[in-house]
Amino acid sequence: MQIDPVKLAEARLARAMSQEEAAIATDLSARTIQRIEAGHPASLESTKALLTIFGADIIHDPLPQAVTQDQSPWQQIGAQMVGSARRSASYGFDGLRLLLAVEFALVAAAKFVIPDQTGLFIDHDGFAIGVFKDVPSGATEQLGLWITPLMLLAAGALALTIGRVRRLAQPFR
């Protein structure tokens, strides 16, 4: 996924922002904004920051947007659907990671509130992990309180893969 420099400049100007104001809003340097608008490739972190502020309209879409002589209207509709699905997927994965991180943190907290119904349960049919209203019959809990640090570690690792959280954590390294 690449940032289209013309679309970025247009989006920035449509919001009446200078390059310096865009840099402040995205937590990037003004020089980075200048380089990207000059056509240099953006890093993944810069791309995520710019998408957060300016939206998916600044992405360079290599798919044609107009019907040509050798392209039917159905082919153009298909190309537009593929382009929008690609843009939507980038936002969906951050949401999924956030949802899983919250779920893991809740499982870790639930171990102290309802310890008999929370954990990793194994029986002859397989295993189940989480919080249960009714524990599977014949299943035994395997991790005990160890599930708490494991779930918190998994939640933290997932949270750090989300762009804005990762940028916030950088000064602490």
C-alpha positions as CSV (number, residue, x, y, z in Angstrom):
1,M,0.0,0.0,0.0
2,Q,1.5,3.3,-1.1
3,I,0.5,6.9,-0.3
4,D,-0.4,8.9,-3.5
5,P,1.5,12.2,-3.1
6,V,-1.0,14.2,-5.1
7,K,-3.9,12.8,-3.1
8,L,-2.1,13.5,0.2
9,A,-1.5,17.1,-0.8
10,E,-5.1,17.5,-2.0
11,A,-6.4,16.0,1.3
12,R,-4.2,18.2,3.4
13,L,-5.1,21.4,1.5
14,A,-8.8,20.4,1.6
15,R,-8.5,20.6,5.4
16,A,-6.7,23.9,5.1
17,M,-3.6,22.4,6.8
18,S,0.0,23.4,6.2
19,Q,2.6,20.7,6.1
20,E,3.7,21.6,9.6
21,E,0.1,21.3,10.9
22,A,-0.2,17.9,9.1
23,A,3.0,16.9,10.8
24,I,1.7,17.8,14.2
25,A,-1.7,16.1,13.6
26,T,0.0,12.9,12.5
27,D,2.9,13.0,15.0
28,L,5.4,12.9,12.1
29,S,8.1,15.5,11.2
30,A,7.4,18.2,8.7
31,R,10.3,16.9,6.6
32,T,8.6,13.4,6.4
33,I,5.4,15.1,5.1
34,Q,7.5,17.0,2.6
35,R,9.3,13.9,1.4
36,I,6.1,11.9,1.0
37,E,4.4,14.7,-0.9
38,A,7.5,14.9,-3.1
39,G,6.9,11.2,-4.1
40,H,9.2,9.3,-1.8
41,P,7.8,6.1,-0.3
42,A,6.3,6.3,3.2
43,S,7.2,3.9,5.9
44,L,4.5,1.7,7.4
45,E,4.3,3.8,10.6
46,S,4.0,7.0,8.5
47,T,1.3,5.4,6.3
48,K,-0.7,4.4,9.3
49,A,-0.5,7.9,10.8
50,L,-1.5,9.5,7.6
51,L,-4.4,7.1,7.1
52,T,-5.6,7.9,10.5
53,I,-5.9,11.6,9.8
54,F,-6.7,11.8,6.1
55,G,-8.5,8.5,5.5
56,A,-8.1,5.8,2.8
57,D,-8.6,8.3,0.0
58,I,-4.9,9.1,-0.1
59,I,-3.9,5.5,-1.0
60,H,-2.5,5.1,-4.5
61,D,-4.9,2.8,-6.2
62,P,-3.4,1.1,-9.3
63,L,-6.8,-0.1,-10.4
64,P,-8.4,2.0,-13.2
65,Q,-11.2,4.3,-12.1
66,A,-12.7,5.1,-15.5
67,V,-14.4,2.8,-18.1
68,T,-12.2,2.5,-21.1
69,Q,-13.0,1.2,-24.6
70,D,-11.8,-2.3,-23.7
71,Q,-13.2,-2.4,-20.2
72,S,-16.9,-3.2,-19.5
73,P,-18.8,-1.4,-16.8
74,W,-18.9,-4.7,-14.9
75,Q,-15.1,-4.9,-14.9
76,Q,-14.9,-1.4,-13.5
77,I,-17.3,-2.1,-10.7
78,G,-15.3,-5.2,-9.8
79,A,-12.1,-3.2,-9.8
80,Q,-13.6,-0.6,-7.5
81,M,-14.9,-3.3,-5.1
82,V,-11.5,-4.8,-4.9
83,G,-9.9,-1.4,-4.1
84,S,-12.4,-0.5,-1.4
85,A,-12.1,-4.0,0.2
86,R,-8.3,-3.6,0.3
87,R,-8.7,-0.2,2.1
88,S,-11.3,-1.6,4.5
89,A,-9.1,-4.6,5.5
90,S,-6.3,-2.4,6.8
91,Y,-8.7,-0.8,9.3
92,G,-10.4,-4.1,10.2
93,F,-7.2,-5.8,11.4
94,D,-6.5,-3.1,13.9
95,G,-10.0,-3.4,15.2
96,L,-9.7,-7.2,15.4
97,R,-6.4,-7.0,17.3
98,L,-8.0,-4.5,19.8
99,L,-11.0,-6.7,20.3
100,L,-8.7,-9.7,21.0
101,A,-6.5,-7.7,23.4
102,V,-9.5,-6.6,25.4
103,E,-10.9,-10.1,25.5
104,F,-7.6,-11.6,26.7
105,A,-7.4,-8.9,29.4
106,L,-11.0,-9.7,30.5
107,V,-10.2,-13.4,30.8
108,A,-7.1,-12.5,32.9
109,A,-9.3,-10.3,35.2
110,A,-12.1,-12.9,35.4
111,K,-9.7,-15.5,36.9
112,F,-9.7,-13.6,40.2
113,V,-13.5,-13.1,40.2
114,I,-14.8,-16.5,39.1
115,P,-11.7,-18.8,39.3
116,D,-13.6,-22.1,38.9
117,Q,-15.2,-21.0,35.6
118,T,-12.1,-19.4,34.0
119,G,-9.0,-21.0,32.5
120,L,-7.7,-23.6,30.1
121,F,-10.0,-26.7,30.3
122,I,-8.9,-30.0,28.8
123,D,-10.9,-33.2,28.4
124,H,-10.9,-36.2,26.2
125,D,-12.6,-34.3,23.3
126,G,-10.2,-31.3,23.2
127,F,-9.6,-28.1,25.0
128,A,-11.3,-24.8,25.6
129,I,-10.0,-21.5,27.0
130,G,-11.9,-18.6,28.4
131,V,-14.7,-17.8,30.8
132,F,-17.6,-20.3,31.0
133,K,-21.0,-20.3,32.5
134,D,-20.9,-24.1,32.7
135,V,-17.5,-25.8,32.7
136,P,-17.4,-28.7,30.2
137,S,-18.2,-31.9,32.1
138,G,-15.1,-34.0,32.8
139,A,-12.8,-31.2,31.9
140,T,-10.0,-30.2,34.2
141,E,-8.5,-26.7,34.5
142,Q,-4.8,-26.9,33.6
143,L,-3.1,-23.5,34.2
144,G,-4.5,-22.2,37.4
145,L,-3.5,-18.6,38.1
146,W,-0.8,-18.9,35.4
147,I,-3.5,-18.0,32.9
148,T,-3.5,-14.4,34.2
149,P,0.1,-13.4,33.2
150,L,-0.2,-15.4,29.9
151,M,-3.4,-13.6,28.9
152,L,-2.0,-10.2,30.0
153,L,1.1,-10.9,28.0
154,A,-0.9,-11.9,24.9
155,A,-3.1,-8.8,25.3
156,G,-0.1,-6.5,25.6
157,A,1.6,-8.1,22.6
158,L,-1.6,-7.6,20.5
159,A,-2.0,-4.1,21.7
160,L,1.5,-3.2,20.7
161,T,0.8,-4.3,17.1
162,I,-1.8,-1.6,16.8
163,G,-0.2,1.5,15.1
164,R,-1.1,4.3,17.5
165,V,-0.4,2.2,20.6
166,R,3.0,1.2,19.2
167,R,3.9,4.8,18.5
168,L,2.9,5.8,22.1
169,A,5.1,3.0,23.5
170,Q,8.2,4.1,21.6
171,P,9.4,6.8,24.0
172,F,9.5,4.1,26.8
173,R,11.9,1.8,25.0
